[in-house]
Every structure is written in structure tokens, then in C-alpha cells.
Amino acid sequence: MKKQVVVIHGGGVFADYKEYIAFLKKREINIKHNGDWKKYLSGKLGKSFEVIYPEMPNYSNARYLEWKIWFEKIFPFLENKVVLIGHSLGGIFLARYLSENQFPKKILATILVAAPYDDKRSIARSAGFVLKKDLSEVQNQSKELIFYHSRNDKLVPFKCFEKYKEFLPEASFKELKNRGHFQQNSFPEIIREIKKVFDKKN
């Protein structure tokens, strides 16, 4: 049986449809493959791993309820002892989901990379990506809970990392330098982290 890793990618949110249309008109199209570390995770981890990488609905104008419905469709394919990874919007998605729902399988680790932490001014709230104050179930459902953030992230402020520290003090927090929003092809630290989690006696 292969070691399963589920990866939830990031996405964008907009206050209203008009704002989203304006974004599409201004955005430049890229017809070449421009994958980051998530796309290469399977090859880096090796044949003993199975990386499940669902393409979440309408990622450029995401809505929490739509992502929740789609996320739950992968459950029949999961075994016990899984690692969950959420990058950017995928991070706050997993944080909200696990804080409100019982995951059907044993989670060895939840790893959140450059995860936003919503506040009252965040447009993510209008899309449903809003956290309860009590995040204890995120910790309770994961044998290990690990956060990565770079201080020079221009998309998700470093204060989000510090907010998670405040509400989840038992988690592990790893600050890296000069990684921005973790959009590089290489992320060796997370490869080592995943392998270490599975190498432990669980």
C-alpha cells in the first residue's frame, strides 16, 4: 500500500463578480506549463508514495462550499495514515474544514504552507474562507500539525503565521527565508518533512 499525500492548491477570491471579470481582463495568459513544487511532488517523493492532487473548482474565484463538496469526493480513495498539505488558500481551506468536520481517516500530519488567516476586512470572508476562533480540532485530528511561512511573502502577510501561532501553540512553526509565496519548483524541506512523518512509528 502506497503512502498517501493529499495536496490542496491555492486560489483567488473576489468580493464580487464584477471585480473578478476586471481581474480576468487584466491578467496575462501563460500558454506554457508553469508548475511549482506541488506538481513535482510525486516524482520527488518516489514510487512508494501516491500524491493525490485534486483540481479544486474555479480556483481563480474560489468559494468554500464548492471546495468542500469537491474535497469530500476524494474520501473513498483514501486509506488511513494520510498526510494533508494545503498551500495558500488551500491552507485556510484545510484549517476551516478540519475545525468543523471530522475527517474520515487517520491524519499523520497536516502541513499548511503560506496559509492566510482571515480577519474582518478580508475578502476571503465573502467567499466562505473564514475560521472559527476555536481551531483545536485542527490540532486534535492531526498527529502532527506543521506550518511553513516566509517572512518576505507578499501575498499572505507574515502576521497570518503569527496568528496561527497564537491559536495553535502546540503546532510546529517553520519560518523560511526568501521563499516569497512558495511558488518555486523546489521545496526540499517539505519533501524531508513528509518522509520523516512516514518514517516514524505511527
TAWO-V34467 format. One record per residue. N is the residue number from 1. RES is the residue in one letter. SS is DSSP state (H for helix, E for strand, L for the rest). PHI is phi in whole degrees, -180 to 180 (999 if undefined). Layout:
n/res/ss/phi
N/RES/SS/PHI
N/RES/SS/PHI
This chain:
n/res/ss/phi
1/M/L/999
2/K/L/-78
3/K/E/-81
4/Q/E/-96
5/V/E/-128
6/V/E/-104
7/V/E/-118
8/I/E/-108
9/H/L/-75
10/G/L/-88
11/G/L/-177
12/G/L/-121
13/V/L/-136
14/F/L/-135
15/A/L/-66
16/D/L/-154
17/Y/H/-67
18/K/H/-61
19/E/H/-65
20/Y/H/-65
21/I/H/-62
22/A/H/-62
23/F/H/-62
24/L/H/-63
25/K/H/-67
26/K/H/-87
27/R/L/-72
28/E/L/-82
29/I/L/-87
30/N/L/-121
31/I/L/-91
32/K/L/-100
33/H/L/-64
34/N/L/-136
35/G/L/-73
36/D/L/-107
37/W/H/-59
38/K/H/-65
39/K/H/-68
40/Y/H/-99
41/L/H/-60
42/S/H/-60
43/G/H/-66
44/K/H/-74
45/L/H/-77
46/G/L/107
47/K/L/-69
48/S/L/-80
49/F/E/-112
50/E/E/-120
51/V/E/-98
52/I/E/-102
53/Y/L/-130
54/P/L/-68
55/E/L/-82
56/M/L/-75
57/P/L/-63
58/N/L/45
59/Y/H/-62
60/S/H/-81
61/N/H/-144
62/A/L/-74
63/R/L/-133
64/Y/H/-57
65/L/H/-60
66/E/H/-63
67/W/H/-67
68/K/H/-61
69/I/H/-60
70/W/H/-69
71/F/H/-58
72/E/H/-69
73/K/L/-70
74/I/L/-85
75/F/H/-56
76/P/H/-62
77/F/H/-95
78/L/L/-96
79/E/L/-105
80/N/L/-67
81/K/L/67
82/V/E/-113
83/V/E/-108
84/L/E/-106
85/I/E/-128
86/G/E/-127
87/H/E/-109
88/S/L/59
89/L/H/-60
90/G/H/-63
91/G/H/-71
92/I/H/-70
93/F/H/-61
94/L/H/-64
95/A/H/-61
96/R/H/-68
97/Y/H/-59
98/L/H/-70
99/S/H/-75
100/E/H/-117
101/N/L/-133
102/Q/L/-87
103/F/L/-72
104/P/L/-77
105/K/L/-126
106/K/L/-71
107/I/E/-103
108/L/E/-72
109/A/E/-157
110/T/E/-114
111/I/E/-118
112/L/E/-112
113/V/E/-112
114/A/L/52
115/A/L/-82
116/P/L/-68
117/Y/L/-122
118/D/L/-66
119/D/L/-140
120/K/L/-63
121/R/L/-93
122/S/L/-74
123/I/H/-71
124/A/H/-61
125/R/H/-63
126/S/H/-67
127/A/H/-96
128/G/L/94
129/F/L/-87
130/V/L/-128
131/L/L/-99
132/K/L/-74
133/K/L/-67
134/D/L/-90
135/L/L/-106
136/S/H/-59
137/E/H/-70
138/V/H/-63
139/Q/H/-70
140/N/H/-63
141/Q/L/-88
142/S/E/-119
143/K/E/-61
144/E/E/-132
145/L/E/-126
146/I/E/-129
147/F/E/-116
148/Y/E/-121
149/H/E/-156
150/S/E/-111
151/R/L/-64
152/N/L/-98
153/D/L/-68
154/K/L/-91
155/L/L/-95
156/V/L/-120
157/P/L/-58
158/F/H/-62
159/K/H/-62
160/C/H/-65
161/F/H/-57
162/E/H/-69
163/K/H/-65
164/Y/H/-62
165/K/H/-59
166/E/H/-66
167/F/H/-95
168/L/L/-133
169/P/L/-65
170/E/L/-85
171/A/L/-74
172/S/E/-101
173/F/E/-119
174/K/E/-120
175/E/E/-93
176/L/E/-111
177/K/L/-105
178/N/L/57
179/R/L/-104
180/G/L/57
181/H/L/-99
182/F/L/56
183/Q/L/-112
184/Q/L/-78
185/N/L/-70
186/S/L/-111
187/F/L/-146
188/P/H/-62
189/E/H/-63
190/I/H/-75
191/I/H/-62
192/R/H/-63
193/E/H/-62
194/I/H/-62
195/K/H/-63
196/K/H/-64
197/V/H/-61
198/F/H/-75
199/D/H/-74
200/K/L/-72
201/K/L/-79
202/N/L/-115
